[in-house]
C-alpha cells in the first residue's frame, strides 16, 4: 500500500452500526468477472487504454490511497472534505469480507483524516456505494451512504459524530428486503426537495422521501440488465437543467452487452414516455463489454462516465455524443466519480489489489472544467 496509508494506521474510528443480512458486491462487478472470463481472455487493459484518445488537459495523478479493506467505490466532495465508501465484499469475484466496510474521510490534499466503520456480518459479500451530502450546517451536517443490500445510512460529519444511523430500508412488506438479488440500492442523488433517487440494479429506480420512506419511483423493461438480476441501473446524476435524472445501465438486455445511458423526466409519476435514450456504448466481441458505472456532470453539461471494461472515462456532450476518452494505464475498474474544482476524482475499485500496484487509489484528473454543484437540501434528521 502507499506511504500515506502506512503512516495513518492509527486513524480514529467511529462506532459500528448493526449489520444486516447477506451482502455481495455491486452487480456491475458481475459484468467485470463475466467479461474477463467469457469475453476478455487475452485482453490487456493497459493496451486498450493506450489506444484511446487522450486530451492534453487530462493529466492523471494519484490523489490518495485507500487503506484496508480497500476497494473504493463511491466518492463525494464537500466544502473541505472528500468521502470515499468501500465495497470489499464481492460475491462475483469470490471475495468475502469479515472486516466490515468503511467510509474514509480525506482533506483536499488527500490526507486521511478519519475511518468510520460500517458494521457488516462475517463473510459478507456486498458493500457500500453511493454517497450524498445534505445542506445542513455544523453538527447537523450529514452524509448519506448507500448499502447495496437495500439500506441507507446517515453519518454525522461534526468533530465528534455519533454512531451512524439507519435512515431508510427496503420495506419487508415488499418481499425484497435484505436480498441484493431482489433489490440492490446503488448510487444516491438528492433533488432540491430533499428526495433521494436510488438506482436499483433491477429494472427500477427508487425514491426515498425526506422522512426515509422508500418507494419504487420508476420501472421499465428497458432498464433490465443482461443477467436479469444484475447489470441494470447503477450510477445516477441530475442534469444542469434539474429536469432529468440520468443513469447508467451497466450491461443492457435491451441492447445485449452494451452499456447505455438513459434519462428520465423528474416528475412525481414518470411513465414510459418520460424515458429517453441518451447514449449507447457498443459491445465489441473482441473486448470486454464497456460496463458504464459512475456518472458526474460538469457545469458545461458534459457528462463523465466511468467504463470498467476498457478502464477509461468517457465524456459525453449535452447532446449525448461521445467527445473523448480519458485513459491511464493505472486505471483498473474505475468506479465512483466526483469533481474537485476543475479536476475529476476517480475511485479505482480494483478487484485484485495484489496484481496492481495502483489498486485502492483515488486518482485526480485535470479535465479543465468545473463540476456541476450537486443538490444539497436541508434535511431534518
C-alpha positions in Angstrom: 0.0 0.0 0.0 1.0 3.6 -0.4 3.1 5.7 2.0 0.2 7.7 3.2 -1.8 4.7 4.4 1.2 3.2 6.2 1.6 6.4 8.2 -2.0 6.5 9.2 -2.7 3.1 10.6 -3.8 4.7 13.9 -6.5 6.8 12.4 -9.5 7.1 14.8 -12.6 5.0 14.0 -16.2 5.7 14.9 -18.5 3.2 16.4 -20.3 0.5 14.4 -23.9 0.3 13.2 -25.7 -3.0 13.5 -25.1 -5.2 10.4 -27.8 -6.6 8.1 -28.1 -9.8 6.1 -26.1 -11.2 3.3 -24.1 -8.9 1.1 -22.4 -9.0 -2.3 -20.6 -6.5 -4.4 -22.3 -4.4 -6.9 -23.8 -6.3 -9.8 -21.7 -4.4 -12.3 -18.8 -6.4 -10.9 -20.6 -9.5 -12.2 -20.2 -7.9 -15.6 -16.5 -7.4 -14.9 -16.0 -11.1 -14.0 -18.1 -12.4 -16.8 -16.3 -10.1 -19.2 -12.9 -11.3 -18.1 -13.8 -15.0 -18.1 -16.1 -15.1 -21.2 -15.1 -12.2 -23.4 -11.8 -10.8 -22.2 -9.3 -13.6 -22.5 -6.1 -12.3 -23.8 -7.2 -8.7 -23.5 -4.7 -6.2 -22.0 -6.4 -3.3 -20.2 -3.3 -1.1 -20.4 -3.1 -1.7 -24.1 -6.7 -0.9 -24.5 -6.2 2.3 -22.6 -3.2 3.3 -24.7 -5.4 3.0 -27.9 -7.8 5.7 -26.7 -7.7 9.4 -27.5 -6.4 11.4 -24.6 -6.8 15.2 -24.2 -3.7 17.2 -23.4 -5.6 18.5 -20.3 -6.4 15.1 -18.9 -3.2 14.7 -16.8 -3.7 12.0 -14.2 -2.1 11.9 -10.7 -2.7 9.9 -7.5 -4.8 12.0 -5.1 -5.0 9.5 -2.2 -4.5 5.9 -1.1 -7.3 3.8 0.4 -6.4 1.6 3.4 -7.8 -1.9 4.1 -10.4 -3.2 3.4 -9.8 -1.2 0.2 -12.0 -1.5 -2.9 -13.2 2.2 -3.1 -16.5 2.6 -4.8 -18.4 5.8 -4.0 -16.9 9.3 -3.7 -18.3 12.7 -2.6 -16.7 16.1 -2.3 -17.7 18.5 0.5 -16.5 22.1 1.1 -13.4 20.9 2.9 -13.5 17.1 2.9 -13.7 14.2 0.5 -15.6 11.0 1.4 -15.0 7.5 0.0 -17.0 4.3 0.6 -15.7 0.8 0.3 -17.0 -2.5 -1.0 -14.6 -5.2 -0.1 -17.2 -8.0 -0.1 -17.6 -9.3 -3.6 -19.7 -12.3 -4.4 -18.9 -12.4 -8.1 -15.1 -12.1 -7.5 -15.2 -14.6 -4.7 -14.4 -12.0 -2.1 -15.9 -12.5 1.4 -15.3 -9.7 3.9 -15.3 -10.2 7.6 -13.6 -6.8 8.4 -16.7 -4.6 7.9 -16.8 -1.7 5.4 -15.6 1.9 5.8 -16.3 5.4 4.9 -13.0 7.2 4.7 -12.6 11.0 5.1 -9.8 12.9 3.4 -8.8 16.6 3.3 -8.4 18.3 0.0 -4.7 17.4 -0.1 -5.5 13.7 0.0 -4.5 13.2 3.7 -6.6 10.6 5.5 -8.4 12.1 8.5 -11.0 9.5 9.7 -12.3 6.0 9.1 -15.9 5.3 10.0 -16.7 1.6 10.4 -19.9 0.3 8.9 -20.7 -3.0 10.5 -21.4 -5.9 8.2 -21.8 -9.6 9.1 -18.9 -12.0 8.9 -18.2 -13.4 5.4 -20.3 -10.6 3.9 -20.3 -10.4 0.1 -21.7 -6.9 -0.6 -20.6 -3.5 0.5 -21.3 0.3 0.1 -21.6 2.5 -2.9 -23.5 5.8 -3.3 -22.8 8.9 -1.2 -24.8 12.1 -0.9 -24.3 15.2 1.3 -27.1 17.4 2.7 -27.0 21.1 3.1 -27.2 21.3 6.9 -24.5 23.2 8.7 -22.4 22.5 11.8 -23.3 19.4 13.9 -26.4 18.8 11.7 -24.4 18.2 8.5 -24.9 14.6 7.3 -23.5 12.2 4.7 -25.9 9.6 3.3 -24.4 6.2 2.4 -26.0 3.5 0.3 -25.6 -0.1 1.3 -26.2 -2.3 -1.7 -28.3 -4.7 0.4 -31.1 -2.1 0.5 -30.5 0.3 3.2 -29.3 3.9 3.5 -27.2 5.1 6.5 -26.8 8.6 7.7 -23.4 9.7 9.2 -22.7 12.8 11.2 -19.8 15.0 10.0 -19.1 17.1 13.1 -15.9 16.9 15.1 -17.4 14.3 17.4 -20.1 12.5 15.4 -22.4 9.9 16.8 -22.7 6.4 15.5 -24.1 6.0 12.0 -27.9 6.0 11.9 -30.2 3.9 9.8 -32.1 6.3 7.5 -34.0 4.0 5.1 -34.5 0.4 4.2 -36.3 -1.6 1.6 -39.6 -2.4 3.4 -40.1 -6.0 4.5 -43.6 -5.9 3.0 -42.1 -5.7 -0.5 -40.5 -9.2 -0.1 -37.3 -7.6 -1.3 -35.7 -6.6 2.0 -32.1 -7.6 2.7 -31.6 -9.6 -0.6 -29.4 -7.9 -3.1 -30.6 -10.2 -5.8 -34.0 -8.7 -5.4 -33.2 -5.1 -4.5 -29.7 -3.6 -4.7 -29.5 0.1 -3.8 -26.6 1.7 -5.7 -26.0 5.4 -6.2 -27.6 8.3 -4.4 -28.6 11.7 -5.7 -30.7 14.4 -4.0 -33.3 16.6 -5.7 -33.9 20.1 -4.4 -36.8 19.0 -2.2 -34.7 16.5 -0.3 -35.8 13.3 -2.0 -33.1 10.8 -2.7 -33.1 8.9 -6.0 -31.6 5.4 -5.9 -30.9 3.3 -9.0 -31.6 -0.3 -8.3 -29.7 -3.0 -10.2 -33.0 -4.5 -11.1 -35.1 -2.6 -13.7 -36.3 0.3 -11.4 -35.4 3.4 -9.6 -36.5 4.2 -6.0 -37.3 7.5 -4.5 -36.7 8.0 -0.7 -38.7 10.8 0.8 -37.1 13.2 3.4 -38.6 11.1 6.2 -36.8 7.9 4.9 -39.9 6.3 3.3 -38.8 4.4 0.2 -41.0 3.6 -2.8 -40.4 2.5 -6.4 -40.5 5.7 -8.5 -39.9 4.3 -12.0 -39.6 1.0 -13.7 -39.5 -0.1 -17.3 -38.3 -3.3 -19.1 -35.7 -1.2 -21.0 -33.8 -0.9 -17.7 -33.3 -4.6 -17.3 -29.7 -5.8 -17.1 -28.4 -8.6 -19.3 -28.2 -11.0 -16.4 -31.8 -10.4 -15.3 -30.9 -9.9 -11.6 -27.8 -7.9 -12.4 -26.4 -5.4 -14.9 -29.2 -2.8 -14.6 -29.3 0.8 -13.2 -26.2 1.8 -11.3 -24.9 5.4 -11.4 -27.2 8.4 -11.3 -27.0 12.2 -11.5 -29.4 15.1 -12.1 -28.5 17.2 -15.2 -27.8 21.0 -15.2 -31.5 21.8 -16.1 -32.7 20.0 -13.0 -35.4 18.3 -15.1 -33.8 14.9 -15.8 -32.3 12.1 -13.9 -29.5 10.5 -15.9 -28.5 6.9 -15.0 -26.2 4.1 -16.4 -27.2 0.6 -17.4 -24.1 -1.4 -16.9 -24.8 -4.4 -19.2 -28.0 -4.0 -21.1 -30.5 -6.6 -22.0 -32.3 -4.3 -24.5 -29.0 -3.8 -26.3 -27.2 -7.0 -25.4 -23.9 -6.5 -23.6 -23.8 -2.8 -24.4 -23.8 -0.1 -21.8 -26.5 2.5 -22.0 -27.1 6.0 -20.6 -30.8 6.9 -20.2 -32.5 9.9 -18.7 -36.0 10.0 -17.1 -38.0 13.1 -16.5 -38.1 14.3 -12.9 -41.8 14.3 -12.3 -43.8 12.7 -9.5 -45.1 9.8 -11.5 -42.9 9.2 -14.7 -44.3 6.9 -17.4 -42.6 5.1 -20.2 -42.9 8.2 -22.4 -40.7 10.1 -19.9 -37.7 7.8 -20.5 -35.2 8.8 -23.2 -32.1 7.1 -24.6 -29.0 9.3 -24.3 -26.1 7.2 -25.4 -25.1 3.6 -26.2 -21.6 2.3 -25.7 -21.3 -0.6 -28.2 -20.1 -4.0 -27.5 -17.0 -5.3 -29.3 -16.8 -9.1 -29.1 -13.0 -8.9 -29.1 -13.0 -6.9 -25.9 -14.7 -6.8 -22.5 -18.2 -5.1 -22.5 -17.9 -1.4 -21.8 -19.8 -1.6 -18.4 -20.7 2.0 -17.5 -20.8 2.7 -13.8 -20.4 6.1 -12.1 -21.5 9.5 -13.5 -20.6 13.1 -12.9 -21.8 16.3 -14.7 -19.6 19.3 -15.4 -21.2 22.8 -15.3 -20.9 22.8 -19.1 -23.3 19.9 -19.3 -20.7 17.4 -20.3 -21.3 14.0 -18.7 -18.3 11.9 -17.4 -18.9 8.2 -17.4 -16.6 5.5 -15.9 -16.2 2.4 -18.0 -15.0 -0.8 -16.3 -14.3 -2.8 -19.5 -11.7 -0.6 -21.2 -10.7 1.0 -17.9 -11.5 4.5 -19.2 -13.6 7.6 -18.6 -15.9 8.6 -21.4 -17.0 12.2 -21.9 -20.4 12.9 -23.5 -21.6 16.3 -24.6 -25.0 17.8 -23.8 -26.5 16.1 -26.9 -25.2 12.7 -25.7 -22.3 12.4 -28.3 -19.1 11.0 -27.1 -16.4 13.6 -27.5 -13.4 11.9 -25.9 -12.0 9.2 -23.7 -9.7 9.6 -20.7 -7.2 6.8 -20.3 -4.3 6.0 -18.0 -2.6 2.6 -17.6 -3.1 2.8 -13.8 -6.9 2.9 -14.1 -8.3 -0.5 -13.2 -12.1 -0.8 -12.6 -12.7 3.0 -12.3 -15.9 3.4 -10.3 -17.1 6.5 -8.5 -16.6 10.0 -9.9 -16.8 13.4 -8.3 -15.5 16.9 -9.2 -13.0 18.7 -7.0 -12.7 22.2 -8.5 -11.7 21.7 -12.2 -10.4 18.2 -11.6 -12.2 14.9 -11.6 -11.6 12.4 -8.8 -11.8 8.7 -9.8 -12.1 5.8 -7.4 -10.0 2.8 -8.6 -12.1 -0.1 -7.3 -9.6 -2.8 -8.3 -10.8 -6.4 -7.7 -7.3 -7.9 -7.2 -5.0 -5.4 -5.5 -2.1 -7.7 -5.3 -1.9 -7.7 -9.1 -1.9 -4.0 -9.5 0.4 -1.5 -7.5 -2.1 1.2 -8.2 -5.1 -0.6 -6.8 -7.0 1.1 -4.0 -6.1 4.6 -5.2 -8.1 7.7 -5.8 -6.9 9.4 -9.0 -7.1 13.1 -9.8 -7.7 14.0 -13.5 -7.1 17.6 -14.8 -10.2 17.8 -17.0 -10.1 21.6 -17.4 -13.6 22.3 -16.4 -15.5 22.6 -13.1 -18.2 20.2 -11.8 -21.9 20.9 -11.6 -22.8 21.6 -8.0 -25.0 18.8 -6.6 -28.3 19.5 -4.8 -27.7 19.6 -1.0 -31.0 20.2 0.6 -31.5 21.0 4.3 -32.7 17.8 6.0 -34.5 17.3 9.3 -32.6 14.4 10.7 
